[in-house]
Amino acid sequence: MSDLKQLAKPNPDITDYEWDVTPPSVKFLLEHLQKLVQQKQKTVEDLQVENQWLHNRLDLELDRPNQAHTPSPPEIILWATIGLILTIGGTFVQAYTINAPWSWGGGIKIQTLGVSYQIGAVLLTGCLGGKNAALLSQVVYVILGLTWLPIFERGGGWEYLQQPTFGYILGFVFGAWLCGFYAYQSLARLNSLALSCLIGFMVIHLTGITYLTVLHLLTNLDGNQSLWQGILTYSIYPLPGQIAVVCAVSLIALVMRKLMFS
């Protein structure tokens, strides 16, 4: 048993005389009660820590429905493969649309947009597979086109570096990553997906125009074609058709994201 005479007074208002004449049994009881209070305080502190941990976990669970799905490594590989196939296929498939509804009196007609589905495939991969899958698919596409397969619009091989359109292909890498990055910053909504596609689309053209400028300064761009003519040919003239493809991709991506991650 502890030395009860040396036991500290439980209350400073108690005088030394009062404490000295306090019966030992009372002092023992006070000591026991003090230990109980300390144990209870420790229990309360532990419960507060546990309560805070549970509160944080609950906040995470409540916020999870508002967070976008994060693709797993197998999903990244799958979407990178799909994206590569779509990009190769989209390079050689022309985009078509139907005539406006107010002109259906003469029948529904199919007309070309003057562009391929290539950019649409790049952006769709970013919207569905995320930044890593989109980046991987386009890196592989560029490597295969430069070293092995004629999968670019005008063929392939290292000599394609001198083509004025290679800058746009190089822009697929950056545009796809940015599109995938912004597409998964929030839940799938039409405005967010459209913005993601627009950012990727702009980066592709900015990269293409930059490459076009450098190529023009170094090689005079095919000899006779001026820089402005190159920009008109590869960025301005295809713009309406490509924007239509981007709008279609945004809608398709929204529907597929809702189906996959609902």
Secondary structure, 3 states (H helix, E strand, C coil): CCCHHHCCCCCCCCCHHHHHCCCHHHHHHHHHHHHHHHHHHHHHHHHHHHHHHHHHHHHHHHHHHHCCCCCCHHHHHHHHHHHHHHHHHHHCCEEEEECCHHHHHHCCCEEEEEEECHHHHHHHHHHHHHHHHHHHHHHHHHHHHHHCCCCECCECCHHHHHCCCHHHHHHHHHHHHHHHHHHCCCCCCHHHHHHHHHHHHHHHHHHHHHHHHHHHHHHCCCCCCCHHHHHHHHHHCCHHHHHHHHHHHHHHHHHHHHHHHC
